[in-house]
């Protein structure tokens, strides 16, 4: 089977993309080509719109694929055009990792999310199957289809396979490894570290003005490592006792999303602290791999201080995290769901 995987430029640096490509290849049974916007695709909304059409033209020049997979709403228009260019029996699979409209709404004019919602609703009738990264995205997308029949569906969470588990180092070390954004506790975390008896490993890509602000406002107990690759992320997670995954529940996309770094914590067996009222927090609670607090600096300081003062509790939470990865939340299990979907399209 030949698979064409359309990916937005921002997705090329995401380690999930490489992992998903390997899953689509299905142990060498499928030929998979990843295609991103030829222009390099950054900049404003008009630039990204141009990238959609450039991606569609580039995809249409490919030899016909059996399946076209579109990662996120960025590429869905290009996928619809590509399916039409290839003609039957090409199938179109939509794989949203977020509710795109909610993901951007904090950073764009209020009109834009409504335009994106209508755009997505117009394109959804053309898809043949749906893969979603969390239940919230799945429910949103199916609701957007209205009264149309439900297509074949797979819920494929961005898990990791388990790695070797060592007990936490008991060095009173936290880590936050992710995007710097005002809805991800970035400013509050640095303020909180001035009141916590411990150290923080902080790593993030250069995505916005907060990157420079963080670098200029580091407390003495925070080590800023800039951008880390996947190996560096795993190493920093192992070096820590507690993974920070504080997401603002007022952000609709973060409320439903499942944080990659919590799955990283599971893979090596590390406890996590998350936010009440989020799907990531619910996952931390149900697996008993950590503790929850409100999206509040004082509550965070109190919760983390109690955990750092309780090494036995952290050891138990870490063991629970690794057990959850081995028994349920692992990429091998999730990959089988994806294969089942591809077989159904077969």
N, C-alpha and C positions, 0 to 999 in steps of 0.2 A: 504494500500500500504506500502511495506517495502522499506525504503530508506537507503542506505549506503553512508555516507558523508566522503570522504577522504580528510584530512586536513594536510598540512605540519606543522611541529613542530612550526615554527615561527607563524603560524596562531592560535595556541591554546590560546595565551595570548591576541589575538585581540578580543575586545568585539563584533565585527561584527560576529564572529563565533557563539557565543551563540545566537545572534539575528537571524542569518540565520537558525540555527537549529530549533528554535521555529517556524520560518516561514515554514520550510519544514514539520514540524509536522502537520501543518494546523489544529489547534484547536483540536488536538488529533486524527484526522482521519488517520494519517500516523505514522508508527513506524520508528523512525530515530535513527541510531547509528553513532556516530562520531568516526572515526578511524584515528590515526596519526602514524607516523613511530615508531615501537616498540623500536628502539635503543635510542630514545631521540633526535636524529637528529640535531646535530649542527656540526660545524667544516667545513672542506674544501669541495671542489666540489666532490672529490672521496667519502668522507663520505656520503654526501647527495645522491650520486648515489647509494650507498649501501642501503641507507634507502628506496629508491624507490622500490628495489626488496624485501626488508623485508616487506614493506607495502603491496606489491602485494601478497606475501605469506600469510600474516596475513589476508588480505581481502578475499582471496580465501578459507580460512578455515571457513569463515562465512557461515551461511545458505544463499541460493540465495536471492538476493534482486530484487525487480521490477525495481528500478532505482539506479544507482551508480552515485554520484555527485562528481566531482573532482574540488577541489579548487586550482586554479593556475597550472602553468605548472609543478611545483614540483611533482604533484601527477598524471598527465595525463597518463604517461606510466603505472603506477600501475593500473589506472582505466581501461585502454585498456586490460591489462592482466586479471583483475578481471572479466570484461564483458565476455571475452572469456572462463574463467573458469566456470562462471555461465551458460553461453549459453542462447539461446533465452528462454523467451522473454525479458530478461534484457536489459534496455536502459542505455546509457551513456550520462550524462550531463556534459559539461565542463563549469566551472564558473571562468574565469580569472578576478582577481581584478586589475591587472596591465599587461602591456606588459613586461613580465618577462625579456626578452632580454635587454630592455631599462632600466629596474629597476637596473640591476646589472652591466651595462656596464661601469659605472664610477669606479667600484671597482675590476674589473677583467681584465686579459690580453685581448687585442683586438680580438683575435681569438675566445674567448668563446661566445660572443653574436651571431656570425655567426653559430657556432655549435648548439646553442640553437634554432636558427631560423629554421635550417634544421630539428632538432629533432621535433619541434612542427609541422612543415609541414607534416612530415611523419605520425604523430599520428592523425591529424585532420580528415582524412577520416573515422575514426572509431567512431566519436561522433554522437549522435542522436539529440542533442539539445545544444543550446548555451545560457548561461546567461552572460551578461557583466555588469560591474559596471560603465562604462562610454562610451560615443560614440567613443572615440579614441580607446579603447580596442576592441569594437565591430567591427569597421571598419578594424582594423589591422587583427583580427582573420578571418573575412570573406575574406579579401584579401589573406591571407595565404592558404585558401582552394582552391584558383584558380577557375577552371571552374566547381568544384563540385556543385551540387544543394545546395541552401541555406537551412539549417535545421530550425526547429522552433527556434525562437530567442526571448529573453526577455531582456530589458534594466532595470536592477534593481539597482538603486543608493543607496549608503550606508547612507540613511537618518535616522533621528530620529523622533519619534512622538513628538508633542508639549508638553512641560511642562508648569507649571505656569510661567507667565511673570511678573516680576517686572521691573520697569524702572532701567536703569543703575545707579550705586551708585554715580557717579560724583566724584570719588576719584582719578581721573587721573591715573587709573590702567590699564595696559596692561597685557595680558597673552599669552605665547607661550607654548603649551602643545603638545609635539610630539617628533619625532626623531631628534636627533642632527646629522646633516650631513652638509658637506660643500655646498651642493646645496639647503639647506633649510635656508640660511641666519643666521646660528648659530653664526659664528664669527662676522659678521657685526652687528648683533642685539646687542651683548654685547657692541661693540664699540659705537653704536648709542645711547644706554641708558645713556652713560656718557654725552650726549648732550641734553637729553630730560628731561623736567621738569615733572617727573612722576615716577611711579614704575612699575616693571615688575615681574609678577609671572611666573617662569620658571619651567617646569617639563618635564622629559624625562627618558626613560629607558636607562639602561647601555648597549649600543650596540657597541661602538667603543672608540677610544682614545680621541675623543672630549669630552666625559663625564668627564674625569679627568681634561682636559684642562679648561672646563667651570667652574668646581668647584674651580679651582685655580685662575680664572681671573674674579671673579664677581665684578661688580661695586657695590657701597654701596646701590644703589636703586633697586637691583635685589635680589629677594628671590628665592633660588633654592630648590625645594621641591622633587627632585628625581623622583621616579616612583609613579604615582598615578593610582588607580583603577578607574573604570567608575564613581563611586559616587564622588570621589575626583576631577575628571575632570569637572563634572557638577558644583560642588561647586566652584571650582576655576574660571570657566567661569562666573558664577553668580557674583562673587566677582569683576569682571573686567568691565571696560567700553568698551574695545576694544580688539578683538581677532586678533592676528598676524598670518597670513598665507602667508608668503613670500616664494614662490617657484621659483627656477631658470628656466626661460623659455628655457634656453639652454639645460636643461635636458629633453630629449624627453618624458620620462615617467611622470615627474612632469608637463610637459606642457599639457598633456591630462588628468591627474588625477583630481579627485574631493576630496578635503581635508576633512577628517572626522571632523576635528575641526570646519570647517565652518558650517557643519550640526549640530554640538553641539551648536554653536552660535545661529543658527536659532531656535533650540528647546527651548531655554530659552529667546531668544530675546536679542541678543547682536550684535553690529556692528563689522565689520571685515575690516582689511586692507590686500590687496592682491597685486599680481603682474600683470602688463600689459603683455599680450601675453600668458596667461595660461587659461585653462578651469575653474579653480577655480576663477580666476579673472573675467572671463566672467560671472560666476554665481553671484558673488558679485555685479557686475554692473547691470545685468538684474533685480535683485531683489531690487536694490537700498538699500542694507543693509550695505554699507560701501564705502570705497574709494580705488582707485588703484594708484600705483606708479611704477616706474621702479625698477628693481632689483639692487638698488643702495643705498648706505648708506645715502648720502646727501638727495636724494629725499625722502627716508623713514623718515628721521628726520623732514623734512619740512612738509610732509603730516600728520604725526602723531601729530606734534605740533599744526597744524591748527585744527585738530579734537579735541584734548584735550582742546583747547581754545574755543570750540564751543559746550557746553553741549546740547543746543537745537538741533543741528544737530545730535549729537549722540543719543539723545532720539528718533528722527524721524527715523534714520537708524535702531535702535533697534526694534522699532515697525514694520518697514518694514520686518525685519528679521523674527520676530515671525509670521507675517501675511503670509509670503511665506511658512513657515513650516505648518501652519494650512491649507492653501488653496491648496498647490501643493507638496512641497518637504517634504513628511512625509513617515514613514515606512509602515503605513497602506496601502497607495496607492501603494507603491512599492511591497508590499507583494502580493497584488492581481495580479500583473503581473506574479509573480513567480507561483502562483496557476494556472493561465491560461496556462502557459507553461506545467506544470505537467499534467493538464487535456488533453492537446493536445497529450501528449505521451501515455495517458491512456489506 
